[in-house]
Each structure stands twice: as C-alpha cells, then as structure tokens.
C-alpha cells in the first residue's frame, strides 16, 4: 500500500478538516477484492488455503493502517465497503473481524504472493456487523 504518499498529500488539508479519511476503490483483479466484495469460490479442497490467504491479507492491511494518520481507511467496491477505523468506529462502518486479523498474524507469508480473481459483488462473510 502507498499510505506514506497519501499521507504526504493529505498534510496540506489536515487543519481544514476535523476528520481525515482515505477512500480506496478496489478494482477487479486487486488482491484486496477478497476483503471487500468478492465471492470466494475456491477449487474444491482448497477452501482452507483461500481462508488463510484472506486472513493474511486482512492482517497485512490492518497492520499497515495502524501507523497512518488517517481516521479511517475505507476500501470500497461498488456499494460494498470495509473500513479500518483508527480510533472508534462512530459511524458503524463494516470492519474486518478481529479474529480474522489475529488468524492472519499466524499465517505463513507465502500467501502474500497469491492473487485473487473476484467474480461478483456479494455480502462478505468476513465482515463484522
């Protein structure tokens, strides 16, 4: 993620706005689609590997966002969003489940070399209500 470059650009606006959000459109083919709006249809027998990939990705995104100065990092695809609030979640955005982030911390880094191929936008089971 290119959070450092985004934060540099945002510094000129810091004093003019009480909240700073980074909105990121997640296009088809992006690895982050599996966190936002993809329907995972893994090859039969590989379901656990796909879950491990999603967990590793969630942990990586969450970890990267912890050092930025944005109040929210919001990923969206179509009408579906996933937020990483960096304080309280006062707007009640859907966020990644804590257990998914914890699982991702334990998953092998080999999953970071994977890519995803989303097929459609559906409600994602990895989001916390």
C-alpha positions in Angstrom: 0.0 0.0 0.0 1.1 3.5 -0.7 -0.1 5.1 2.6 3.1 7.2 3.0 2.5 9.0 -0.3 -1.2 9.5 0.5 -0.4 10.9 4.0 2.1 13.4 2.5 -0.5 14.7 0.1 -3.1 14.9 2.9 -0.9 17.1 5.2 -1.9 20.3 3.5 -5.6 19.6 4.3 -5.0 18.5 7.9 -6.0 21.7 9.6 -9.1 22.4 7.4 -11.0 19.2 8.2 -11.7 17.6 11.5 -11.5 14.0 10.1 -9.2 12.5 7.5 -10.4 9.5 5.5 -8.5 7.6 2.9 -11.0 6.1 0.4 -9.7 3.4 -1.9 -11.6 2.0 -4.8 -10.8 -1.7 -5.1 -10.9 -2.8 -8.8 -11.4 -6.2 -10.1 -8.2 -8.2 -10.0 -6.8 -6.5 -6.9 -5.8 -8.8 -4.1 -7.8 -6.6 -1.8 -11.1 -7.6 -3.5 -11.2 -10.7 -1.3 -11.5 -8.3 1.7 -14.2 -6.1 0.2 -16.6 -7.6 -2.2 -15.5 -10.8 -3.8 -17.3 -14.1 -3.8 -14.7 -16.7 -3.0 -15.2 -19.9 -4.9 -12.1 -21.9 -4.3 -11.2 -25.0 -6.1 -12.7 -27.9 -4.0 -10.3 -29.0 -1.4 -8.5 -25.6 -1.3 -11.0 -23.8 0.9 -8.7 -23.6 3.9 -5.9 -22.1 1.8 -8.3 -19.4 0.5 -9.3 -18.6 4.1 -5.6 -18.4 5.1 -4.9 -16.0 2.2 -7.8 -13.8 3.2 -6.7 -13.8 6.8 -3.1 -12.9 5.9 -4.3 -10.1 3.6 -6.6 -8.8 6.4 -3.7 -8.8 8.9 -1.3 -7.1 6.4 -3.8 -4.3 5.6 -4.7 -3.8 9.3 -1.1 -3.6 10.3 -0.2 -1.1 7.6 -3.1 1.1 8.6 -2.0 1.2 12.2 0.8 3.6 11.5 -1.0 6.1 9.4 -2.6 9.4 10.5 -6.0 8.9 8.8 -9.1 8.5 11.0 -10.5 5.8 8.6 -9.1 3.8 5.7 -12.1 2.8 3.7 -12.0 0.2 0.9 -14.9 0.0 -1.4 -16.1 -1.8 -4.5 -19.5 -0.9 -5.8 -21.8 -0.4 -2.8 -19.8 -2.7 -0.5 -17.3 -1.2 1.9 -14.8 -2.3 4.5 -13.3 0.2 6.9 -10.2 0.2 9.1 -11.1 2.7 11.8 -8.0 4.0 13.5 -9.9 5.2 16.6 -13.5 4.4 17.5 -15.9 3.4 14.8 -18.5 6.1 15.5 -20.1 5.7 12.0 -20.6 2.0 12.5 -18.9 1.0 9.2 -18.4 -2.7 8.5 -14.9 -3.7 9.7 -12.7 -6.8 9.5 -13.4 -9.3 12.2 -10.7 -9.2 15.0 -10.4 -13.0 14.8 -9.6 -12.8 11.1 -6.8 -10.3 11.8 -5.5 -12.5 14.6 -5.5 -15.5 12.4 -3.7 -13.7 9.7 -0.8 -12.8 12.1 -0.1 -16.6 12.4 -0.4 -17.5 8.7 2.7 -18.0 6.6 4.0 -15.2 4.4 3.8 -17.4 1.4 0.2 -16.3 0.9 1.3 -12.8 0.2 2.3 -14.0 -3.3 -1.2 -15.0 -4.2 -3.6 -13.0 -6.4 -7.3 -13.2 -6.5 -9.9 -13.3 -9.3 -13.2 -11.9 -8.0 -16.3 -12.9 -9.8 -19.1 -10.8 -8.4 -20.1 -8.5 -5.5 -21.9 -10.2 -2.7 -22.2 -9.8 1.1 -18.9 -11.0 2.5 -18.9 -13.4 5.5 -15.6 -12.0 6.8 -17.1 -8.6 7.8 -18.1 -7.9 11.4 -21.6 -6.4 11.8 
